[in-house]
Amino acid sequence: MKHIYILNFLDDLNKFMEPLKKWIQEHYNNPLIWLLLFLTGLFVFQMTYSALQKEK
């Protein structure tokens, strides 16, 4: 039963991400997109690192 929910979640996630993938494919040569993705990754890394350091 749990596997069905996971598969449905993954299917819904794929449906949600499809327009985003198409948009990125159309605008992949825009350096602002890559900068935004890089900065978003840094932000997520920093937030995760901060949360893990609070335990020390």
N, C-alpha and C positions, 0 to 999 in steps of 0.2 A: 504494500500500500504506500509506503514512504517513497518508493522508487517512482511511482506515478506522479507524485507531487513534484519531485525533483525534475523529472522529464518535462512536466508542464511548465515549470518555472524556467527551465532552459529554453524551451520553445518560445515562451513569451519574451524572454530576454533577447533572443535572436530576432524576433519580430520588431522589438523596440530599437535594436541597434542597426537594423538594415538601412533606414534612412540616413543615419549618422555615417555609416560606412560609405554610402553613395556620395554624400556631401564631401567627405574627406577625399574620396577618389577624384572628384571633380576639381577640388581646390588644393591638391597636394603640393603644388609648386608655390604656395603662398607661405613665406617664411614666418608670418605672424602666427599661423596655425601651429607650426612646430615650436615656436617660442612659448605659446600658450600651453601646449601639451607638456613641454619640459618644465615650465614653472608650476603647473598643476602637479606634476609628479614630484617635484621638490617639496611642494607644500604638503602633500600626503606623506612623504617620507619624514618631514620635520614633525608633523603632528603625531605620527606613529612613534617616532623616536622619543618625543617628549612624554608621551603616555607611558612608554615602557620605562623611562628613567625615573618616573615618580615613585616606583616601587623601591628604589634604592634608599 
